Amino acid sequence: MEPFAKDRVALITGGARGIGFACAKNLARHGVKLALVDINGDLIKEAAAKLTAETGTQSLGIQADISSESDVARMADEANKAFGKVDIFLNSAAILADNLFLESTPAEWDRMFKVCLTGPMLCLRALLPGMVERKYGRVVCMASDSARIGQARLSYYAAAKGGVIALVKSVAQEVGRSGITLNVVSPGATNTELRQEREASMLQQMGPEKYERRVKSVLKMYPTGRIGEPEDAAAMISFLVSDQASWVTGQVVSVNGGFAMP
């Protein structure tokens, strides 16, 4: 059985880089057409052009803020006009914050929830009706093991991602008979551009010696002895959005090098 039928179309938010782009490359190799979405318009158009040049697949770059209902409606409309449908949806767009709970503000919580929880909800509302009508859909939303076990300094990120897990499990129960699966991939520390930016900031704040000790202590938490690469998560996502995963739904799959084993 081929993993993807001919003319499948995937929409990937956060598709300009990191796990989203790594997954896009995997799908492109199987002939999947791609609508890549990012808040940075220049970056997403560059990513789409690069993907087409490297793989030959048809790829469209769409600028959109997934926390905006009007942007999400326009995003879905552009993808449907270009390809006629969306079969696969990966929500990889996110922001990350590192702060003690008592030092965080309601405004920071509000922004985190708008991007990391309201955003996926708006995308699902925009894309699921077409999937239900066609009796086919594959959805993966990214979460975090911080949502499963808790993590200091990530309370509002963990809370938002915990909401994503509950959202996906609930919707999966509603649309399963329409041939649609929804799952969550929960990565551990992954060497994405977002993490690299965060690490650079921490190096500047802590200084080289203290930062090096932190890096060593982080690696000790991983039985595999390394943090993840975007391709590690992308491999699991690519399976879950394939035709081969038709009997996998409502699941949370950790891709984390053994960091947590919930």
C-alpha positions in Angstrom: 0.0 0.0 0.0 1.4 3.4 -1.0 1.5 5.8 1.9 -0.3 8.6 0.0 -2.9 8.4 -2.8 -2.3 10.5 -5.9 -3.1 14.3 -5.7 -3.1 14.5 -1.9 -2.9 18.1 -0.6 -1.4 19.1 2.7 -1.7 22.5 4.6 1.1 23.1 7.1 1.1 26.0 9.5 4.5 27.0 10.8 5.7 25.5 7.5 8.6 27.9 6.8 11.1 26.1 9.0 11.7 23.6 11.8 9.4 20.6 12.1 6.8 22.0 9.7 9.3 22.4 6.9 11.0 19.0 7.6 7.6 17.3 7.3 6.8 19.3 4.1 10.0 17.9 2.6 8.9 14.3 3.5 5.5 14.7 2.0 6.8 16.4 -1.1 8.9 13.3 -1.8 5.7 11.3 -2.0 4.1 13.8 -4.5 1.9 15.6 -1.9 1.0 19.1 -2.9 1.7 21.7 -0.3 0.2 24.9 1.1 2.8 26.2 3.5 1.6 28.9 6.0 3.6 31.2 8.2 3.1 34.7 9.8 6.3 35.8 8.0 5.2 36.3 4.4 8.7 36.7 2.9 10.0 33.6 4.7 7.1 31.4 3.7 7.3 32.3 0.1 11.0 31.5 0.1 10.3 28.2 1.8 7.7 27.2 -0.8 10.0 28.2 -3.7 12.9 26.2 -2.2 10.7 23.2 -1.7 9.4 23.3 -5.3 13.0 23.7 -6.6 14.3 20.8 -4.6 11.5 18.3 -5.0 9.4 19.4 -8.0 6.2 19.3 -6.0 3.6 22.1 -6.4 4.0 24.3 -3.3 2.2 27.5 -2.3 3.4 30.0 0.4 0.6 31.7 2.3 1.1 34.5 4.9 -1.3 34.2 7.8 -1.6 34.7 11.5 -3.4 31.7 12.8 -4.7 33.6 15.8 -6.7 35.8 13.5 -10.1 34.4 12.4 -10.1 36.5 9.2 -6.5 35.4 8.3 -7.4 31.7 8.8 -10.5 32.1 6.6 -8.3 33.7 3.9 -5.7 31.0 4.3 -8.2 28.2 3.8 -9.7 30.0 0.8 -6.3 30.5 -0.9 -5.4 26.8 -0.4 -8.7 25.6 -1.8 -8.6 27.9 -4.8 -5.1 26.7 -5.6 -5.6 23.0 -5.1 -9.3 22.4 -4.9 -9.2 20.8 -1.4 -7.1 20.1 1.7 -6.7 16.5 2.7 -4.0 16.8 5.4 -3.5 19.5 8.1 -0.5 19.8 10.3 -0.5 22.5 12.9 3.1 23.3 13.7 2.8 27.0 14.3 3.7 28.1 17.8 5.4 30.6 20.1 7.5 29.7 23.1 8.0 31.6 26.3 10.3 30.9 29.3 9.2 32.6 32.5 8.3 31.7 36.1 4.6 31.5 36.6 4.5 34.3 39.2 6.4 36.6 36.8 4.2 35.9 33.9 1.4 38.3 33.0 -2.2 37.8 31.9 -1.3 39.4 28.6 1.4 36.8 28.0 -1.0 34.0 28.8 -3.6 35.6 26.4 -1.1 35.7 23.5 0.1 32.2 24.2 -3.4 30.8 24.1 -4.4 32.8 21.0 -1.5 31.3 19.0 -1.1 27.8 20.5 -4.7 26.9 21.2 -7.2 29.3 19.5 -5.1 29.1 16.4 -5.4 25.3 15.9 -9.1 25.6 16.8 -9.7 28.2 14.1 -7.8 26.1 11.5 -9.8 23.0 12.4 -13.1 24.9 12.0 -12.0 26.2 8.6 -10.6 22.9 7.2 -12.7 20.1 8.7 -16.0 20.8 6.9 -14.3 20.0 3.5 -12.8 16.9 5.0 -16.2 15.8 6.3 -17.8 16.4 2.9 -15.1 14.3 1.1 -15.1 11.6 3.8 -11.3 11.9 4.2 -8.9 13.8 6.4 -5.6 13.5 8.3 -4.8 16.0 11.1 -1.8 16.2 13.4 -1.4 19.0 15.9 1.9 19.6 17.7 2.0 19.6 21.5 4.8 19.2 24.0 5.7 16.8 26.7 5.6 19.8 29.0 1.8 19.5 28.6 1.9 15.8 29.7 4.2 16.0 32.7 4.5 19.8 33.5 7.6 21.8 33.2 8.9 24.7 35.3 9.1 28.1 33.5 6.8 26.8 30.8 3.4 27.0 32.6 1.5 28.9 30.0 3.0 27.1 27.1 2.3 23.7 28.8 -1.3 24.8 29.6 -2.0 25.8 26.0 -0.5 22.6 24.6 -2.6 20.6 27.2 -5.6 22.3 25.7 -4.5 21.2 22.2 -4.4 17.5 23.4 -7.9 17.8 24.8 -9.2 19.5 21.7 -7.8 16.9 19.4 -9.0 13.9 21.4 -12.5 15.4 21.6 -12.8 16.3 17.9 -11.4 12.9 16.9 -14.4 11.3 18.6 -16.8 13.4 16.6 -15.4 13.0 13.1 -14.0 9.5 13.0 -16.9 8.0 11.1 -16.3 10.6 8.4 -12.9 9.0 7.6 -10.9 11.7 9.5 -8.2 11.0 12.0 -6.7 13.5 14.4 -3.6 12.9 16.4 -1.0 14.8 18.5 2.8 14.5 18.1 4.5 15.6 21.3 8.2 16.3 20.8 11.0 16.7 23.4 13.7 19.3 22.9 14.2 19.7 19.2 16.9 21.5 17.3 14.6 23.9 15.5 15.3 27.5 14.7 12.9 28.5 17.4 14.9 26.6 20.0 18.2 27.9 18.6 16.9 31.5 19.1 15.9 30.7 22.7 19.2 29.0 23.4 21.2 32.0 22.0 19.3 34.3 24.3 20.0 32.0 27.3 23.7 31.9 26.5 23.8 35.7 26.5 21.9 35.8 29.8 23.9 33.1 31.6 27.4 33.4 30.2 29.4 30.6 28.5 30.4 28.6 31.6 27.0 28.4 33.3 25.3 27.8 29.9 27.6 24.8 29.2 26.7 23.2 32.5 23.0 23.7 31.6 23.5 22.0 28.2 25.2 19.0 29.9 22.4 18.7 32.5 19.7 18.8 29.7 21.4 16.0 27.8 21.5 13.8 30.9 17.7 13.8 30.8 17.7 12.1 27.4 18.5 8.3 27.4 19.4 8.6 23.7 22.1 11.1 24.7 21.0 13.9 22.3 18.2 16.3 21.6 15.9 15.8 18.6 16.2 17.0 15.1 13.2 18.2 13.1 13.4 15.1 10.9 12.8 12.9 14.0 9.3 14.4 14.6 8.7 14.7 10.9 9.0 10.9 10.4 6.3 10.2 12.9 4.0 13.0 11.5 4.5 11.7 8.0 3.2 8.3 9.0 0.2 9.7 11.0 -1.0 11.8 8.0 -0.6 8.9 5.6 -3.2 6.5 4.3 -1.4 3.7 6.3 -2.5 5.3 9.6 -6.2 5.0 9.0 -6.8 3.2 12.3 -4.8 5.6 14.5 -6.8 8.4 15.9 -7.1 10.4 19.2 -3.5 9.5 20.2 -0.7 11.5 21.7 2.7 10.2 20.4 5.8 11.4 22.2 8.9 11.7 20.0 11.4 12.7 22.7 14.4 10.5 22.9 13.0 9.0 26.1 12.9 12.3 28.0 9.4 11.4 29.3 7.7 8.1 29.3 4.1 8.9 30.3 
